[in-house]
């Protein structure tokens, strides 16, 4: 089984498996280059979109327009997205923390987040994929220590719960340059033990991956070091 991962922008990635594609966290205001990469990835496919939460860098109602591009279309959104968007609430499957959905060869389980919305554990065929959304260790010196403590506790709890599925094949995890622990990406790798890690939430600063790649790979994972929209990585099980 092969999974082709396509980088779009920030936390937006497509995973293509034959005629099926998963699209995560389609945001507002993509560049023309990123929009083209996205459309190329989903066109004429059985498309399933998964949105982790309602922040504009992760969600746009334009995801509903992708039905026109796809051969078949299913959308899954977190509860806060459904509250923000009546259109998505009507059209999409809504999932909350600790709920599970099954769609043909796909199993989607929602875990919590240290921000809003959910993180995902997706099983497609024999592959297990963790997608963080905004579940990360956002603790940093600019925040009150009480807030930092709450963030860390929630982040670690969620990763501990997701570890029931460890080892995973692929982990999409936040790399936060300004955070005390780089967003907790090392903890995700050590706990979920992914064969492949995809650093994300970079707002286009993809050079940060090259900066940290060596130290992360020493933890026993491969790194998808993308640089521009449309870059791909083929993962073979």
C-alpha positions as CSV (number, residue, x, y, z in Angstrom):
1,X,0.0,0.0,0.0
2,X,1.3,3.4,-0.9
3,X,0.2,6.8,0.4
4,X,1.2,9.9,-1.5
5,X,1.4,13.0,0.9
6,X,1.1,16.4,-0.8
7,X,2.0,19.5,1.0
8,X,-0.4,22.4,0.4
9,X,0.3,25.0,3.1
10,X,0.6,25.4,6.9
11,X,-1.4,22.4,8.2
12,X,-3.1,21.6,4.9
13,X,-2.0,18.3,3.4
14,X,-3.5,15.8,1.1
15,X,-3.0,12.0,1.4
16,X,-3.7,10.2,-1.8
17,X,-4.3,6.4,-1.9
18,X,-5.4,5.2,-5.3
19,X,-8.6,7.0,-6.2
20,X,-9.2,8.2,-2.6
21,X,-7.8,11.4,-1.1
22,X,-7.9,12.8,2.5
23,X,-7.5,16.5,2.8
24,X,-6.7,18.0,6.2
25,X,-7.3,21.6,7.4
26,X,-8.0,23.6,4.2
27,X,-7.4,27.2,5.3
28,X,-8.5,30.7,4.2
29,X,-6.4,32.7,1.7
30,X,-4.2,30.2,0.0
31,X,-1.7,31.4,-2.6
32,X,-2.5,30.6,-6.2
33,X,0.3,28.1,-6.2
34,X,-1.1,26.3,-3.1
35,X,-4.7,26.4,-4.5
36,X,-3.4,24.7,-7.7
37,X,-1.6,22.0,-5.7
38,X,-4.8,21.4,-3.7
39,X,-7.0,21.2,-6.8
40,X,-4.6,18.9,-8.6
41,X,-4.6,16.6,-5.5
42,X,-8.4,16.3,-5.1
43,X,-9.6,16.4,-8.7
44,X,-11.7,13.4,-9.8
45,X,-11.0,11.6,-6.6
46,X,-13.1,10.2,-3.8
47,X,-12.5,13.1,-1.5
48,X,-12.8,13.1,2.3
49,X,-11.9,16.4,4.0
50,X,-11.1,16.6,7.7
51,X,-11.1,19.9,9.6
52,X,-9.7,20.0,13.1
53,X,-11.0,23.3,14.2
54,X,-12.4,26.7,13.2
55,X,-9.4,29.0,13.2
56,X,-9.0,30.6,9.8
57,X,-5.5,29.1,9.2
58,X,-7.2,25.7,9.4
59,X,-10.7,26.2,8.1
60,X,-12.6,27.8,5.2
61,X,-16.2,27.2,4.0
62,X,-14.7,27.0,0.6
63,X,-14.0,23.3,1.4
64,X,-17.6,22.7,0.4
65,X,-16.9,23.9,-3.1
66,X,-14.5,21.0,-3.6
67,X,-17.5,18.8,-4.1
68,X,-17.5,20.2,-7.7
69,X,-13.9,19.0,-8.2
70,X,-14.3,15.5,-6.7
71,X,-15.8,12.3,-7.9
72,X,-17.3,11.8,-4.5
73,X,-17.3,14.1,-1.5
74,X,-17.5,13.7,2.3
75,X,-16.6,16.3,4.9
76,X,-15.8,15.8,8.5
77,X,-15.6,18.8,10.9
78,X,-15.1,19.4,14.6
79,X,-18.0,20.6,16.7
80,X,-16.7,24.2,16.9
81,X,-16.6,24.3,13.1
82,X,-20.3,23.2,13.0
83,X,-21.1,26.0,15.4
84,X,-19.3,28.6,13.3
85,X,-20.6,27.4,10.0
86,X,-24.3,26.4,9.6
87,X,-23.5,25.3,6.0
88,X,-20.9,22.8,7.3
89,X,-23.2,21.7,10.1
90,X,-25.8,20.7,7.5
91,X,-23.4,19.2,4.9
92,X,-20.7,17.6,7.0
93,X,-20.3,14.8,9.6
94,X,-19.6,16.4,12.9
95,X,-17.2,14.8,15.4
96,X,-16.3,15.6,19.0
97,X,-13.5,14.5,21.2
98,X,-13.6,10.7,21.9
99,X,-16.0,10.0,19.1
100,X,-15.4,7.7,16.2
101,X,-16.6,7.6,12.6
102,X,-16.3,4.7,10.1
103,X,-16.5,5.2,6.4
104,X,-15.8,2.3,4.1
105,X,-12.1,1.6,4.5
106,X,-11.6,4.6,6.8
107,X,-11.8,4.9,10.6
108,X,-11.6,8.3,12.2
109,X,-11.2,8.9,15.9
110,X,-11.2,12.3,17.5
111,X,-8.9,13.1,20.4
112,X,-8.7,16.4,22.3
113,X,-6.6,19.5,21.7
114,X,-4.6,21.9,23.8
115,X,-6.3,24.7,21.8
116,X,-9.8,24.3,20.3
117,X,-11.3,21.5,18.3
118,X,-9.8,18.1,18.0
119,X,-6.9,16.1,16.8
120,X,-7.3,13.0,14.6
121,X,-6.2,9.4,14.5
122,X,-7.1,8.1,11.1
123,X,-6.8,4.5,10.0
124,X,-6.9,3.9,6.2
125,X,-6.3,0.4,5.2
126,X,-3.4,-0.9,7.4
127,X,-2.0,2.6,7.9
128,X,-2.4,4.7,11.1
129,X,-2.1,8.5,10.8
130,X,-2.0,11.0,13.6
131,X,-3.0,14.6,12.7
132,X,-2.4,17.1,15.5
133,X,-4.6,20.1,14.4
134,X,-3.7,22.6,17.1
135,X,-2.8,20.0,19.7
136,X,0.7,21.1,20.6
137,X,2.8,22.3,23.5
138,X,2.3,26.1,22.9
139,X,4.0,27.0,26.3
140,X,6.3,30.0,26.0
141,X,7.7,32.8,28.1
142,X,5.2,35.3,26.9
143,X,2.3,33.4,28.5
144,X,1.5,33.3,32.3
145,X,2.9,30.1,33.9
146,X,-0.6,29.0,34.9
147,X,-1.7,29.1,31.2
148,X,1.5,27.2,30.2
149,X,0.8,24.5,32.7
150,X,-2.7,24.0,31.5
151,X,-1.5,23.8,27.9
152,X,1.2,21.2,28.8
153,X,-1.2,19.1,30.8
154,X,-3.8,18.9,28.0
155,X,-1.2,18.3,25.3
156,X,0.4,15.5,27.2
157,X,-2.9,13.9,28.1
158,X,-4.0,13.9,24.5
159,X,-0.8,12.3,23.3
160,X,-0.9,9.8,26.1
161,X,-4.4,8.8,25.0
162,X,-3.4,8.7,21.3
163,X,-0.5,6.4,22.3
164,X,-3.0,3.5,22.6
165,X,-2.6,3.3,18.8
166,X,1.2,3.5,18.8
167,X,3.3,2.9,16.9
168,X,1.7,5.0,14.1
169,X,2.8,5.1,10.5
170,X,2.7,8.9,10.0
171,X,2.5,11.8,12.5
172,X,1.6,15.3,11.4
173,X,3.0,17.3,14.4
174,X,3.4,21.0,15.1
175,X,6.9,22.5,15.0
176,X,6.7,25.8,16.9
177,X,10.0,27.8,16.7
178,X,8.9,30.3,19.5
179,X,7.7,27.7,21.9
180,X,9.7,26.3,24.8
181,X,9.7,22.8,23.5
182,X,9.3,23.4,19.8
183,X,5.6,22.7,20.1
184,X,6.2,19.3,21.6
185,X,7.2,17.6,18.4
186,X,9.9,15.5,20.0
187,X,7.4,14.2,22.6
188,X,5.0,13.2,19.8
189,X,7.8,11.3,18.1
190,X,9.0,9.5,21.3
191,X,5.4,8.6,22.4
192,X,3.7,7.7,19.1
193,X,6.8,6.3,17.4
194,X,5.9,7.2,13.8
195,X,7.9,5.8,10.9
196,X,7.4,9.2,9.2
197,X,6.9,12.6,10.8
198,X,5.5,15.6,9.0
199,X,6.4,18.9,10.8
200,X,3.7,21.5,10.2
201,X,2.1,24.8,11.3
202,X,4.9,26.7,9.8
203,X,3.0,29.5,7.9
204,X,5.3,28.9,4.9
205,X,8.6,29.0,6.9
206,X,9.5,25.6,5.6
207,X,13.2,26.3,6.1
208,X,12.7,25.4,9.8
209,X,12.3,21.8,8.8
210,X,15.9,21.6,7.5
211,X,17.1,23.4,10.6
212,X,15.7,20.7,12.9
213,X,15.6,17.6,10.7
214,X,18.8,16.0,11.9
215,X,17.9,16.2,15.6
216,X,14.4,14.9,15.0
217,X,15.6,12.0,12.8
218,X,17.9,10.9,15.7
219,X,14.7,10.1,17.6
220,X,14.1,7.2,15.1
221,X,11.8,8.7,12.5
222,X,12.0,9.9,8.9
223,X,11.1,13.5,8.2
224,X,9.1,14.8,5.2
225,X,11.2,17.9,4.4
226,X,8.9,19.8,2.0
227,X,9.7,23.3,0.8
228,X,6.9,24.5,-1.5
229,X,3.2,23.7,-2.2
230,X,2.8,20.6,-4.3
231,X,5.9,18.8,-2.8
232,X,5.2,15.1,-2.3
233,X,6.4,12.2,-0.2
234,X,5.4,8.6,-1.1
235,X,5.0,6.4,2.0
236,X,5.0,2.6,1.5
237,X,3.6,0.2,4.1
